[in-house]
Amino acid sequence: MSDLALPNPAGLWPTPPVAAPPSEPQRWVWVAMDPADRQARLRELGEWVDWLRTTFELHNKITHCWYRHSAVVEHLTALYAGWTRT
């Protein structure tokens, strides 16, 4: 039986794209934000919190008025910042 010449497996995969340089992490310090930035960031956080509540069925744990409680906002902000950096 003759030896079969197998191609180099590395040649079977496409060349990965060149990675963009890492961007500077966003700062989430609510008191340091101007009102327009604060509103945009709160909207961004709110979209993620809606996803989190729906995906993990946290409707009874994270109530619909979460944004009115500064301690809850700070905790969810920390979770979101960690989630986006992961």
N, C-alpha and C positions, 0 to 999 in steps of 0.2 A: 504494500500500500504506500502510495506516495504521500509526502508531507504536504499539507495544505498551507499555503502562505496566507496568513491572516493579516489584514491591514492593521496599522497602528490604531488602537481604539480612540486615541486623542483626536484623530482626524475625522471621526464620525460625528463629533459635536461641533456646533457652530462656535465661532469665536465670540467670547463675551464682549459686550459693549464696554467702552472705556468709562470707568466710574467718574462721576462728577466730583469735584472736591467737596468735602463736607461743608455745609453752610453753618454759619454761626447759630447756635441754638437760640430759640426765641426766649425772651424773658417774660415771665408771667407774674409781674408784680403789679397787682391791681391798683394800688394807691399811686404808683408812679406813671400810670397810663393817662394820656389825655382822653377826654370824653369820647371822641370818635374812635380811637383805638380800643378803648374799653368796651364800647358797644359792639365793635366788630369781633373782638375776642370773645365776648360773652355769647354772641351768636354762634361762633365756631364751637365753643365749649358746649352750648346748648344742643347743637346738632349731635355732638358725640354722646352727650348724656342721654338724649333720646334713643340713640342706637344702643347704648349700654343697657338702659332700662328694658328695651324691647328684646334684645338678644338674650339677655340673662334673666329675664322675667323678674326684674327688680322693682316693679311698680309699687309694691307695698313697702319696699325698703328705701327707695329714693322717691319721695313724693313729688307731685307736679309743681310744688312751690319751692323746690330746692334752692333756686337762685335768690330767694329772699333771706337766706340764712348764711351769713358770712363764713362761719366755720365749715359749713357743708361745701360752699363754693371753693374755699381753700383746699379742702380734701379732694374734691373732684378735679380741681385744677392740677394738683400734684399727680393724681392718677393719670390724667390726660397727658400731661407733659412727659411722664414716664412712658406711657403707651406710645406716644409719637416718636420718642427717641429709641424705642426698642426695635 
